[in-house]
Amino acid sequence: MDAEAIRELTDEEIGEEIRQAEEELFRLRFRKAYQDLESSALLRARRRELARLKTIQRERQLLSPESAE
């Protein structure tokens, strides 16, 4: 998911996407440790997607009026 698509999501949807990405990243790490992972590039892609999600979530937190106090 690219940054433009993430920015179109609501805060709740971003939170759900973060939860799903973290869960999938955990499963990929587990499979890498105990099984043969078909592509280690999947780990990198999922980590980057998670970082994009968290970055946009943090941008919104900093721009919200409640954080000004």
N, C-alpha and C positions, 0 to 999 in steps of 0.2 A: 504494500500500500504506500503510495507516495504522499508527500506532505500536503499537496493540494486536496487530495481525497480525505486525509485525516482532518484538515481544517474545516471540512464541511460537516463533520460529525458533531453531535452534541457532547457535552461534558460527560453525561452518563454513558454514551456509546464509547467514548474514548476510554473511560474507566473499565468498561467491559472488555474492550480490545486489549488493554494492558493486562488484565487478568488472564485472558486467553493466551496471549503471547508468552507470558511468564510460565504458564502451565505447559505450553508446547515446548518452550526452551528447556524446561526441566526434563521433560520426556526425551528430548533429543540428546541431552547430556547423559541421561541414564542409558539410553540405547548405545551411545558412543562408548561408554565405559564397559558395558556388559555384552554388547552385540556388535555386529559389523554395521556401521552406519554407511548407507549407500553414498552419501556425499557430505563431506564436512563443511561444504559451502552453505548447507542449510543452517548450520549453527550461526555462521556469520550473518547471513541474511536475516534470521530471526532476531539476533541481538541488535542489529541496526534498526529493524522495524520497531522493536521495543524502545530503543533510544529516541526514535522520531516521535513515537506516541508520548513518551514522558516529557520530551522537550516542548511539544505543543501544549500539553497539559500544564506545564509550568509557566509557559508564556501567558496562558489564559489566567492563571492564578495571579501573576504579577500585574496584569492589566485590569483585574477586577477591582471595583471600588472598595470592597471590604478590605483589601490588602493595603490600602493607603493609610489606614490607622495605625 
